[in-house]
Amino acid sequence: MATGMNGYSVSTVSKLTGINAATLRMWESRYAVVVPARRESGHRVYCDADVGRLKLLQRLVDHGERIGNIARLSEPELVERLAKFEQSFADAPTTRTGHPFLVVSEDADTLGRTLVSAGVSSAGSVASLNKALDSNRAATAAHCGLIVELDSVAAEEADKVLQIAEQYGSDPIVVVGRYIPGRVARRLEQSGVVILKKPLTAAVMRDMIRAVCARRGSSPANAGETPPAPPAFDKSTLQRIASMPSDIDCECPQHLAEIVSSLSTFEAYSATCEDRSDEDARVHAHLRQVTGRARALMEQALAYTLKAEGLNPADL
């Protein structure tokens, strides 16, 4: 909230701009992005102009700009650069998925541009979960996907996300959030929700949403890139195959099951690393895609070998 000096505290600025306090301190000390006033206590206090400038900087960082490259730019220069980024999103050639998404976000315009750049159609947007729940079902029957962007996702918000998904028959369901408690995240993931953690650049969010759509079979075609198939064997089946008696001549099924299990583990691990930083997100998203394709190929080899050996996984 505003302070007695007609300004904003660090915590308020962090909420208004999406820049955490530690990052804000670093930007100020290293790049002097803003020079806030000080109270008698020494605490920083920010004016409206500071907040406006920080919002511009954060939006550009979300688009992939390095703060060191833009920290010294004037407000008109920042606005001009941001306009070019957003125009490039609008002009980007894309292939539509044909499957629209309901967008729930206070900043639906920005998220909508990210969806456009991913080749995803938006069938409408609302500013809050409550408004989505109050929407007319008949008017939104075509929604096959749900993308929710919130700063904080607690148990109450998770309940509403799942209610909306059930109401609209949504698939896939993507939740983009900054603060999501572990137990809430696990519950959503167990319900098939894909969670993307902020901060994310627009480019990384675009690629992640495109990958999510690909796993559901509704992604635009990406030249030279085939998304990995979903797992053909669950963990318990792989364990049964790997532990089969070794008194047969060919132990290839056991070895293949161990390989598939290892690849699946690494594929899942790569997904957990995608929210550490922008660069990590790009690297691990690529690793997860490549590992997923390798896993799918080895699953095909395992299925072929089991058939050749006259083995049915259901009977093991």
C-alpha positions as CSV (number, residue, x, y, z in Angstrom):
1,M,0.0,0.0,0.0
2,A,1.0,3.6,-0.3
3,T,3.2,4.9,2.5
4,G,2.9,8.2,4.4
5,M,5.4,9.7,2.0
6,N,3.0,9.2,-0.9
7,G,5.0,6.3,-2.1
8,Y,5.2,2.5,-2.1
9,S,7.1,0.1,0.0
10,V,9.3,-2.6,-1.4
11,S,6.8,-5.3,-0.7
12,T,4.0,-3.4,-2.5
13,V,6.3,-2.6,-5.5
14,S,7.2,-6.3,-5.7
15,K,3.4,-7.2,-5.9
16,L,2.7,-4.5,-8.4
17,T,5.6,-5.3,-10.8
18,G,6.1,-9.0,-10.3
19,I,9.8,-8.4,-9.4
20,N,10.8,-10.1,-6.1
21,A,12.5,-7.9,-3.5
22,A,16.0,-9.6,-3.9
23,T,16.0,-9.0,-7.6
24,L,14.8,-5.5,-7.2
25,R,17.7,-4.7,-4.8
26,M,20.1,-6.3,-7.3
27,W,18.8,-4.2,-10.2
28,E,19.1,-1.0,-8.1
29,S,22.6,-1.6,-6.8
30,R,24.0,-3.0,-10.0
31,Y,22.2,-1.0,-12.7
32,A,20.5,1.9,-10.9
33,V,17.2,1.1,-12.7
34,V,15.4,3.5,-10.3
35,V,16.6,5.6,-7.4
36,P,13.9,5.4,-4.7
37,A,13.7,7.9,-1.9
38,R,14.4,6.9,1.7
39,R,12.4,7.3,4.8
40,E,14.1,8.4,8.0
41,S,14.3,4.8,9.0
42,G,16.3,4.1,5.8
43,H,13.6,2.1,4.1
44,R,13.1,2.7,0.4
45,V,10.0,4.3,-0.8
46,Y,9.0,4.3,-4.5
47,C,6.9,6.8,-6.5
48,D,4.4,6.1,-9.4
49,A,7.1,6.8,-12.0
50,D,9.4,4.2,-10.4
51,V,6.7,1.6,-10.5
52,G,5.8,2.4,-14.1
53,R,9.5,2.1,-15.1
54,L,9.9,-1.2,-13.3
55,K,6.8,-2.6,-14.9
56,L,8.2,-1.8,-18.3
57,L,11.6,-3.3,-17.5
58,Q,9.9,-6.5,-16.1
59,R,7.7,-6.9,-19.2
60,L,10.8,-6.6,-21.4
61,V,12.7,-9.1,-19.3
62,D,9.6,-11.4,-19.7
63,H,10.2,-11.1,-23.4
64,G,13.7,-12.3,-23.0
65,E,15.7,-9.1,-22.8
66,R,18.7,-9.0,-20.4
67,I,18.3,-6.4,-17.7
68,G,21.8,-5.2,-18.3
69,N,21.0,-4.3,-21.9
70,I,17.9,-2.2,-21.1
71,A,18.5,-0.8,-17.6
72,R,19.9,2.6,-18.9
73,L,17.2,3.1,-21.5
74,S,14.7,6.0,-21.1
75,E,11.0,5.5,-20.7
76,P,10.2,6.3,-24.3
77,E,12.9,3.9,-25.5
78,L,11.5,1.2,-23.2
79,V,8.0,1.7,-24.5
80,E,9.3,1.7,-28.1
81,R,11.2,-1.6,-27.6
82,L,8.2,-3.2,-25.9
83,A,5.9,-2.2,-28.7
84,K,8.3,-3.9,-31.2
85,F,8.2,-7.1,-29.2
86,E,4.5,-7.1,-29.0
87,Q,4.1,-6.3,-32.6
88,S,6.4,-9.2,-33.5
89,F,4.1,-11.5,-31.5
90,A,1.1,-10.2,-33.4
91,D,2.9,-10.6,-36.8
92,A,4.4,-14.0,-36.1
93,P,3.2,-16.6,-38.6
94,T,1.5,-19.4,-36.7
95,T,-0.5,-22.5,-37.4
96,R,-3.7,-22.6,-35.3
97,T,-4.4,-25.6,-33.2
98,G,-8.1,-25.4,-34.0
99,H,-8.7,-26.0,-30.3
100,P,-9.4,-22.8,-28.4
101,F,-8.5,-22.1,-24.7
102,L,-10.4,-20.2,-22.1
103,V,-8.0,-17.7,-20.6
104,V,-8.3,-16.7,-16.9
105,S,-5.9,-13.8,-16.1
106,E,-5.9,-10.3,-14.9
107,D,-3.5,-9.5,-17.8
108,A,-5.4,-11.4,-20.4
109,D,-4.1,-9.2,-23.3
110,T,-0.5,-10.1,-22.6
111,L,-1.2,-13.8,-22.1
112,G,-3.4,-13.8,-25.2
113,R,-0.5,-12.5,-27.3
114,T,1.7,-15.3,-25.9
115,L,-1.0,-17.8,-26.9
116,V,-1.1,-16.3,-30.4
117,S,2.6,-16.7,-30.8
118,A,2.3,-20.4,-29.8
119,G,-0.4,-21.0,-32.4
120,V,-3.1,-21.4,-29.8
121,S,-6.5,-19.8,-30.2
122,S,-8.2,-18.0,-27.4
123,A,-11.9,-18.5,-27.3
124,G,-12.4,-15.8,-24.7
125,S,-10.9,-14.5,-21.5
126,V,-12.1,-13.5,-18.0
127,A,-10.2,-11.7,-15.3
128,S,-10.9,-14.0,-12.4
129,L,-11.8,-17.6,-11.4
130,N,-15.1,-16.5,-10.0
131,K,-16.1,-14.9,-13.3
132,A,-15.1,-18.0,-15.2
133,L,-17.4,-20.0,-12.9
134,D,-20.2,-17.6,-13.5
135,S,-19.9,-17.7,-17.3
136,N,-22.6,-19.2,-19.4
137,R,-21.8,-22.8,-20.2
138,A,-23.5,-22.9,-23.5
139,A,-21.5,-19.9,-24.7
140,T,-18.2,-21.6,-23.8
141,A,-19.0,-25.2,-24.8
142,A,-16.2,-25.1,-27.4
143,H,-13.5,-24.5,-24.9
144,C,-11.2,-27.6,-24.9
145,G,-8.4,-26.0,-22.9
146,L,-8.0,-23.9,-19.8
147,I,-5.1,-21.5,-19.0
148,V,-5.1,-19.8,-15.6
149,E,-2.5,-17.2,-14.7
150,L,-2.4,-16.2,-11.0
151,D,0.3,-14.8,-8.7
152,S,-0.8,-17.1,-5.9
153,V,-2.6,-20.5,-6.0
154,A,-3.8,-21.7,-2.7
155,A,-6.3,-24.6,-2.0
156,E,-9.3,-22.4,-2.7
157,E,-8.0,-21.3,-6.1
158,A,-7.1,-25.0,-6.9
159,D,-10.7,-26.0,-6.1
160,K,-12.0,-23.4,-8.5
161,V,-9.6,-24.4,-11.2
162,L,-10.8,-28.0,-11.0
163,Q,-14.4,-26.8,-10.9
164,I,-13.9,-24.7,-14.1
165,A,-12.1,-27.6,-15.8
166,E,-15.0,-29.9,-15.1
167,Q,-17.6,-27.3,-16.1
168,Y,-16.0,-26.8,-19.5
169,G,-14.6,-30.2,-20.0
170,S,-11.2,-28.6,-20.3
171,D,-8.1,-30.5,-21.6
172,P,-5.3,-29.6,-21.3
173,I,-5.3,-27.5,-18.1
174,V,-2.4,-25.2,-17.5
175,V,-1.9,-23.1,-14.3
176,V,0.8,-20.4,-14.4
177,G,1.7,-19.1,-10.9
178,R,4.4,-17.6,-8.8
179,Y,3.5,-19.0,-5.3
180,I,2.0,-22.5,-5.3
181,P,2.4,-24.5,-2.1
182,G,3.8,-28.0,-2.6
183,R,0.6,-29.8,-1.4
184,V,-1.5,-27.7,-3.7
185,A,0.8,-28.3,-6.7
186,R,0.7,-32.1,-6.1
187,R,-3.1,-32.1,-5.9
188,L,-3.3,-30.2,-9.2
189,E,-0.8,-32.4,-10.9
190,Q,-2.6,-35.6,-9.7
191,S,-5.7,-34.2,-11.5
192,G,-3.7,-33.8,-14.7
193,V,-3.0,-30.1,-14.4
194,V,0.3,-28.8,-15.9
195,I,2.0,-26.2,-13.6
196,L,4.3,-23.6,-15.0
197,K,6.2,-21.5,-12.4
198,K,6.8,-17.8,-12.7
199,P,8.9,-15.9,-13.5
200,L,8.8,-17.1,-17.2
201,T,9.8,-15.1,-20.2
202,A,7.0,-14.9,-22.9
203,A,9.2,-17.0,-25.2
204,V,9.6,-19.8,-22.6
205,M,5.9,-19.7,-21.7
206,R,5.0,-19.9,-25.4
207,D,7.3,-23.0,-25.9
208,M,5.9,-24.7,-22.8
209,I,2.3,-24.1,-23.7
210,R,3.1,-25.4,-27.2
211,A,4.7,-28.5,-25.7
212,V,1.7,-29.1,-23.4
213,C,-0.7,-28.9,-26.4
214,A,1.6,-31.3,-28.3
215,R,1.3,-33.9,-25.5
216,R,-2.5,-33.6,-25.8
217,G,-2.3,-34.0,-29.6
218,S,-3.5,-30.4,-30.3
219,S,-0.3,-28.6,-31.0
220,P,0.5,-26.7,-34.2
221,A,3.0,-28.7,-36.3
222,N,6.5,-27.7,-35.6
223,A,8.9,-28.1,-38.6
224,G,11.3,-31.0,-38.0
225,E,10.0,-31.7,-34.5
226,T,7.7,-34.6,-33.4
227,P,6.5,-34.4,-29.9
228,P,7.1,-37.5,-27.7
229,A,4.3,-40.0,-27.4
230,P,2.8,-40.5,-23.9
231,P,4.2,-43.4,-21.8
232,A,3.2,-46.8,-23.1
233,F,4.2,-48.6,-19.9
234,D,3.5,-47.5,-16.3
235,K,6.1,-47.8,-13.6
236,S,4.7,-51.0,-12.0
237,T,4.6,-52.8,-15.4
238,L,8.2,-51.9,-16.1
239,Q,9.2,-53.1,-12.6
240,R,7.5,-56.5,-13.3
241,I,9.2,-56.9,-16.6
242,A,12.6,-55.9,-15.2
243,S,12.2,-58.5,-12.4
244,M,11.2,-61.4,-14.6
245,P,13.2,-64.6,-13.9
246,S,16.5,-64.7,-15.7
247,D,16.3,-68.4,-16.5
248,I,15.3,-67.7,-20.1
249,D,17.8,-67.4,-23.0
250,C,16.9,-63.8,-23.9
251,E,17.0,-61.2,-21.2
252,C,16.4,-58.3,-23.6
253,P,13.0,-57.5,-22.1
254,Q,14.5,-56.9,-18.7
255,H,17.3,-54.7,-20.0
256,L,14.9,-52.7,-22.2
257,A,12.5,-52.2,-19.2
258,E,15.4,-50.9,-17.1
259,I,16.4,-48.5,-20.0
260,V,12.8,-47.3,-20.4
261,S,12.5,-46.8,-16.6
262,S,15.7,-44.8,-16.5
263,L,14.6,-42.6,-19.4
264,S,11.2,-42.0,-17.8
265,T,12.9,-40.9,-14.6
266,F,15.2,-38.5,-16.3
267,E,12.3,-37.2,-18.4
268,A,10.3,-36.4,-15.2
269,Y,13.4,-34.9,-13.6
270,S,14.0,-32.6,-16.5
271,A,10.5,-31.2,-16.1
272,T,11.2,-30.3,-12.5
273,C,14.3,-28.3,-13.6
274,E,12.4,-26.1,-16.0
275,D,11.5,-23.4,-13.5
276,R,15.0,-22.6,-12.1
277,S,15.9,-19.9,-14.6
278,D,15.2,-18.8,-18.1
279,E,18.3,-20.6,-19.5
280,D,17.6,-23.7,-17.4
281,A,14.1,-23.8,-18.7
282,R,15.2,-23.8,-22.3
283,V,17.9,-26.4,-21.7
284,H,15.7,-28.8,-19.7
285,A,12.7,-28.3,-21.9
286,H,14.9,-29.5,-24.8
287,L,16.3,-32.4,-22.7
288,R,12.8,-33.5,-21.7
289,Q,11.7,-33.5,-25.3
290,V,14.7,-35.4,-26.5
291,T,14.5,-37.9,-23.6
292,G,10.8,-38.3,-24.2
293,R,11.4,-39.3,-27.8
294,A,14.1,-41.7,-26.8
295,R,11.8,-43.2,-24.2
296,A,9.1,-43.7,-26.8
297,L,11.5,-45.4,-29.2
298,M,12.7,-47.8,-26.5
299,E,9.1,-48.5,-25.5
300,Q,8.5,-49.5,-29.1
301,A,11.5,-51.8,-29.0
302,L,10.3,-53.3,-25.7
303,A,6.8,-53.9,-27.0
304,Y,8.3,-55.6,-30.1
305,T,10.5,-57.8,-28.0
306,L,7.8,-58.8,-25.7
307,K,5.6,-59.8,-28.6
308,A,8.4,-61.7,-30.2
309,E,9.0,-63.6,-26.9
310,G,5.3,-64.4,-26.6
311,L,5.0,-62.3,-23.4
312,N,2.0,-60.2,-22.5
313,P,2.7,-57.5,-19.9
314,A,-0.7,-57.9,-18.4
315,D,0.1,-61.6,-17.5
316,L,3.4,-60.8,-15.8
